[in-house]
Amino acid sequence: MTYRVIEPVIKSYYSKPKLIKEKGEYDQQAILSNVLSFMSSLNRSFNILMQIRTKDIKEKVRIQLTTILGPFMLDNKDKLEMEKATLRYWKNRLLINKWEETSLYNHLFIKLEELGVHPTNEIIDVKEVPSPKKEAKKGYSYTLVDEDVQDSLTGLFNSLKEKKCIAPATEFETFYNAFTGKPLGKIEKRIKWIRPKILLVYFIVRLLHLKKIGIYDLEQNHKIQDNLDYWKQMEAVFMDKNGKPMDNGMREYTKIGLEVVPKNVEIIDNILVRGISGPINQYDSLR
């Protein structure tokens, strides 16, 4: 949800002539890194707000907004859109956790109304209706769930390359699109997985088991899709070394533990538990 709201604004902002004149040009990977950095900042600021006392809410929200919106000071229109997205994100997280009776929730609700957004006690902007042409590919790619999603997504990308799981030529944008909730009909490039398909299935299952991707949005316990969608997602965002989409994920999954233990599972386990360059599994263990 949030990626589909903030990403166009951030891309627009960093392509504006006045920003380029002041800060220089940003390539695509740098811009996407800024999107991930903003998401990580949203999570950090939310956690800070959850610790404050009721009497300090107004001032603390102001401070967090000033901090998180600092990079967008050169364009008031983009800054306003990012402020709306920030407030919606914080509000939705409170609503998912059933904290709509809190003073913080009430303050965010009022702030959104002041900005011309008329929220309800419902989660807003979670779904996007696909066009008829995309109906066959409706749905979204995986969403990586982590407090510091910038470090985790970048670390996962680098680790999979280093361990020769994905092709060396894989572009960061392709990997980013696979793990940030993009409409499947708009996925133009697939990640080339160069190890056996069953190891990819094992990788997806482990991430699902750790509640780090797939069927959750905003929060790990907020389910937004059917359990079987992650095999459709795998087919849409991954291909084998010959360029064939990675289909039949369910069939491969049923083999694991019954017919076969995939070779080189320690590669995946080490990436998710010890080898990633970010905190994706800092506190979890494989069970």
N, C-alpha and C positions, 0 to 999 in steps of 0.2 A: 504493500500500500504506500508507505512513505517514500520508497524509491521512486515510484511513478509520479509522485507529486514534486519532490525536490530536485530530481535529476534534470528535468528540462530547464528549471530556473537556474541551477548552477552552471549548466552548459551555456546558457544564454549570457549569464553574468561574466563568465571568464572569456567570452568571445567579444565582449564590448570593446570598442577602440579606446575609450578612456582608461579602462583597466589595463589593456595591453600596453598603452603608452606609459603607465605608471609602474607596472610590475613585470612587463614582458609577456611573451606569448606562452601559453600552456598547451602542451601536447595532450592527446586524448587520454593517455594513461594518467597523466597528472591531474586532469579534470576528474576522472573517475575516482582517483585516490582522494580528491577533495570531497566527493560525494560520500565515500566511506568514512572519511574523517568527520564529516558533519553528523553522520549516523552515530558514530561513537560518542561524539559530543552530546548528542541528544540523550543517550543512555546515561552518561556521566552526570549531566545536569539533572535528569529525572531522579537519580539516586540521591543527589544532594538535596533536592526539594523534599524528598520523602523523609528527611531527617529533621526538618525545621519545625519550630514551634508555631502554633496557630497565629500568634500575634506578629510574627515576622514574615508571614507569607507574602504580603504585597511587596515588601522591599526585596526579599530573596528572589522572587520571580523576576522582578525588574533587573536584579544583578545578573541572574542567569541568562536572561534574554539579551542583555547588553553584551555579555561575554560571547554567547553563541552566535550572535548576529554581527559581531565585530567585522568579520571579513567582507561583509556586504554593504559597507557604509558608502561606497562610491555610487550606488544606484538605489534610490529610495523605493522604486517600484519593486525591484527584486528583493530588497530587504523586507518589504511588507509581506510579500508572498512567503518568504522563508519564516517570518514571524508567525503567520497563520499556520503554516505546516508544523512548526514547533509546538504551538499551543494545542493543535489537534492531536499531535502524537502523544503529548503528555496526558491530555484528557482521555484519549483512547486507552492508554495503559492503565489509568485509574479505573476506567469503566470495566475493562476486562477483569480486573482484580476485585470488582464489586466494591470499589471505594468511592462511589458517587455521592455518598453522604458526607464526605470530608470537606473541610474548609478550603483545601487546595483545589479540589474539583470545582467547587462553587466559584472560586476566584478565576479559574481558567475559563469556565463557562461564560462569566461576565466579560472577560477580556476578549473572547472570540466575538461576542455580540457587539462589543465596542468597535471591533474591526470590520463589522458588516457581515460576519459569519453567524448564521443562526443555527447553532447546534441543537441536537436533541439528546435525550439520554439513550442514544444508540451509537454504536461504533460507526464512524463516518469514513467514507472513501476507502473501504477495504476492498471492495470488488469493482471490477471494470467489465462492462458488457462487451463481448467481442462482436465485431461486425459479421454479417452473414458470410462473407468470403472467407473468414477465418474460423468458421464454426467447426470445421473438421479438426482444427488444431486448437480449440478453445482450451483455456487453462493457462497456467503460468509456470515458469521455470522454478527451480528450488529457491528458497530464501534461507540464507545462512543466518542463524540466530546466535548472536553472541554480544556481550556487552561492548567489547572492543572489536567490532566487525572489521575495521581497517586492518589491524594486525593479523586477525584470523584468516581473512580471505586472501590477503597477500601472502601470508605464510603457507597456507594450503596450496596455493598456486606454485610457489617456489619449491615446496617440498615434493609435490607430485612430479615436477620437472626433474628435480635432482635425482629422484628414485626411478626415473625412466618409466613412469606410469602414463604420462601424457607426452605428446610429441614436443620436441624442443622448439619447434616453430610456433607453438600455440601462443596466440596473442592474449595479453591480459584482458582486453575488452571482451573477447570470446568467453573467457572463463568468468569474468564479471557478470556477463549477461546470463550465464547458466545458474548463478547463485544469488541473484537479486530480484527474483520475482517478475521477470519479463514475460509479456504475453507470448505464448509458444508460437503463435502465428507470425511473430516479428523476429523470431530467432533465425538469423541468416547463416551463421557459421556454427558448426559443431566442434566440440573438443575432440581431438583424435586420441583415443585411448589405445596405447600400443602394447598393453599386456592382455592376457585372456579376459574374455567377457565376464567370467564368473568372479574374477577378482574385482572388477568394477562393481558387480552386484554386491559383493561383500563390503566394499567401500561405502556404497549407498546405505546398506543395512546398518553398518556401524554408526554412520552419521545419524540415521534415524533413531537408532537405539539410544544414542547420546542426546537426542532431542535438539540437534543442531541444524537440521534442515527439514525442508519438505512440507509438512502438513500443518505448520504453525506460522502465525503472523503476529508480530509485535511481542507476543509472549509464548513461552514454550507450551503452555497448557491451553492456548486458544486455537482450536482446530478449525480450519477453514476449507478443507477439501477431503475427498474420499481417500481412504488408505491406499487404493490401487493406483492413484494418480502418479505416484512416484516412479512407476515403470513407464508410463507414458512420457513423463518428464525425461527419464533417462534416454529414451529413444529419440526425443526431440533435441537434446543438447549434447549427446555423445555419439561418436561413430567409431568403428574399429579401424585398424591400421590400413584397411583396404578402402575406406571411405563409406562403408555400409552402416546405416543407422543401427544402434545397439538395441534391437528389439528382443522380445521374449524374456524380459527380465524376470518375470514371475516363474517361468519354467526353470531358469538357472537358480533362482532362489530356493526352489523346492529341493534341489540337489544338495544344498549345503547342509552338512551335518547328517544327512541320510545316506547319500550315495558317495559323497566326496567332501574332503576338506580342501579348499582351494590352495594351490601351491603359492608360496610367498606371502601368506597372510600376515606374516610378521612385518612385512614392509608397511602395510596399511596400519597395523596396530601401533607400530613405532611412530608413524607420522601423527596419528591421532592422539597418542598418549605422551610421547616424548619428543618427537622430531619436528613438530610444527613450530614456526617462528612466531607464534602468537598464542593467546590463552584459550584456544578453543576447548581444550579438555584439561584445564589446569587443576580442577578439583575432582573430576570424574575418574572412574576406573572401569575397564571392561568387565562386565559381569556375565 
